[in-house]
Amino acid sequence: MVCAEDAIGIYQRLLKHGIQVWLTGGWGIDALLGEQTRPHKDLDLIVLLDDVVRMRELLGQEGYDLKELWPENRWAADAHGVETATAFVLQDAHGRELDAHAMRLDDRGNGIPAWEAEGRVFSGQDLTREGRIAGVAVRCLSPEMQVLCHTGYELPDVQMRDLELLHAKFGELQ
């Protein structure tokens, strides 16, 4: 499990090292809601493709190793020509997991997924939301994009509840 202190600690360490990330998934939804609503098995992040290698090196120093590649993973070259995974899970010795997906920013500030995402684009507006975890401000995806990211697969009950809570706070989301 990833507790609030773990999530904030990882988020702040990455930012301190100049690595931009956006929270998504359960912690991203809880950040939008402003409170932790359930235990979280992992921390879901979107990271810039050009920061993946540095992120993995930094977290590797803290004991995070590659656990698995997601089926939607695509290998892509970063700005330095290094081929890197774009959809993967890291895990430390305590079983804490970090689920990362990489994107590029276009010249208008839109996020273009580097993984197989069937034409999905994160608008600049989707990337400017701020939420809070244990009172700490974090960047996260917009409520609308959180809903969109939870389509195309059968949702477990906890994720259905997450979406219900988003709808209760923000109204009907497309």
C-alpha positions in Angstrom: 0.0 0.0 0.0 1.0 3.6 -0.7 0.0 5.9 2.2 -0.4 9.6 1.9 3.0 10.3 3.3 4.6 8.0 0.7 2.6 9.6 -2.2 3.6 13.1 -1.1 7.2 12.1 -0.5 7.6 10.7 -3.9 5.8 13.6 -5.6 8.0 16.2 -3.8 11.3 14.3 -4.4 10.5 14.2 -8.1 9.7 17.9 -8.3 12.8 18.8 -6.3 14.8 17.1 -9.0 13.0 18.9 -11.8 10.9 16.0 -12.8 7.3 17.1 -13.7 4.6 14.6 -12.8 0.8 14.6 -12.7 -1.2 12.4 -10.3 -3.8 10.2 -11.8 -5.7 7.1 -10.7 -6.9 6.7 -7.1 -4.5 9.2 -5.6 -5.2 11.7 -8.4 -9.0 11.4 -7.7 -8.5 11.7 -4.0 -6.3 14.8 -4.6 -9.2 16.3 -6.6 -11.6 15.4 -3.8 -9.2 16.9 -1.2 -9.3 13.8 1.0 -8.2 10.2 1.1 -11.3 8.1 0.5 -9.7 4.6 0.5 -6.4 2.8 0.8 -4.3 2.8 -2.4 -2.2 -0.1 -3.7 -0.1 2.2 -5.9 0.7 5.8 -6.9 -0.3 6.5 -10.5 1.8 9.1 -12.3 2.1 10.7 -15.7 5.6 11.8 -16.3 7.3 13.5 -19.3 9.1 11.0 -21.5 12.3 13.0 -21.3 12.2 12.6 -17.5 11.6 8.8 -17.3 15.3 7.8 -17.2 16.0 10.3 -14.4 12.9 9.3 -12.5 13.8 5.6 -12.7 17.4 6.4 -11.6 16.2 8.5 -8.6 13.6 6.0 -7.5 16.1 3.2 -8.1 18.3 4.8 -5.5 15.4 4.4 -3.1 14.9 0.7 -4.0 12.3 0.9 -6.7 12.9 -1.6 -9.5 10.9 -2.5 -12.6 8.0 -4.9 -11.7 6.2 -5.1 -15.0 5.5 -3.4 -18.3 1.9 -2.7 -19.2 0.5 -4.2 -22.4 0.1 -0.6 -23.7 3.8 0.0 -23.3 5.7 1.3 -26.3 9.4 1.8 -26.4 10.2 5.4 -27.3 13.3 7.5 -27.5 13.6 10.5 -25.2 15.3 13.8 -26.2 18.7 12.2 -25.6 17.9 9.2 -27.9 17.6 6.8 -25.0 14.9 4.1 -25.7 12.7 3.8 -22.6 9.5 2.1 -21.6 6.4 4.4 -21.6 4.0 2.4 -19.4 5.4 0.4 -16.4 5.2 -0.4 -12.7 8.0 0.1 -10.3 8.0 -1.6 -6.9 10.2 -1.3 -3.8 11.2 -4.0 -1.2 8.2 -3.0 0.9 5.8 -3.8 -1.9 4.9 -0.1 -2.6 4.1 0.4 -6.3 4.4 3.3 -8.6 2.5 3.0 -11.9 4.0 5.4 -14.5 2.9 6.4 -18.0 5.0 8.8 -20.1 3.9 11.6 -22.4 5.4 14.4 -24.5 4.2 18.0 -24.5 3.4 19.5 -27.9 4.1 23.2 -28.7 0.6 24.1 -27.4 1.1 22.4 -24.0 -1.0 19.4 -24.8 0.1 16.0 -23.4 0.6 13.4 -26.1 0.8 9.9 -24.7 4.0 8.0 -25.6 2.2 4.7 -24.8 -0.5 3.1 -26.9 -3.5 5.3 -26.0 -5.7 5.3 -29.1 -5.4 9.0 -30.0 -5.9 10.3 -26.5 -4.6 13.8 -25.9 -4.3 15.6 -22.5 -5.3 19.2 -23.2 -3.3 21.9 -21.5 -6.4 22.4 -19.3 -6.4 18.8 -18.3 -2.9 19.2 -17.0 -3.4 22.4 -14.9 -5.6 21.0 -12.1 -4.4 21.1 -8.6 -5.5 18.9 -5.8 -4.5 18.2 -2.2 -3.2 15.2 -0.4 -3.0 15.6 3.4 -3.1 19.4 2.8 -0.2 19.4 0.3 -0.9 20.8 -3.1 -0.2 18.4 -6.0 -0.7 18.6 -9.8 -3.3 16.1 -11.1 -5.4 15.4 -14.1 -8.8 17.2 -14.5 -11.9 15.4 -13.3 -13.0 15.0 -16.9 -9.7 13.3 -17.9 -9.8 11.1 -14.8 -13.2 9.8 -16.0 -11.8 9.3 -19.6 -8.8 7.4 -18.2 -11.2 5.0 -16.5 -12.8 3.8 -19.7 -12.1 0.9 -22.0 -11.7 -1.7 -19.4 -13.9 -3.4 -16.7 -13.6 -1.3 -13.6 -13.1 -2.9 -10.1 -15.6 -1.8 -7.5 -13.1 0.6 -5.8 -12.7 2.5 -9.1 -16.4 2.6 -9.7 -16.7 4.2 -6.3 -13.9 6.7 -7.1 -15.9 7.8 -10.2 -19.1 8.1 -8.2 -17.3 10.4 -5.7 -16.0 12.5 -8.6 -19.4 12.9 -10.1 -20.9 13.8 -6.7 -18.3 16.6 -6.3 -18.0 17.9 -9.8 -21.4 16.9 -11.4 -21.8 15.0 -14.6 -18.5 14.5 -16.3 -18.0 13.4 -20.0 
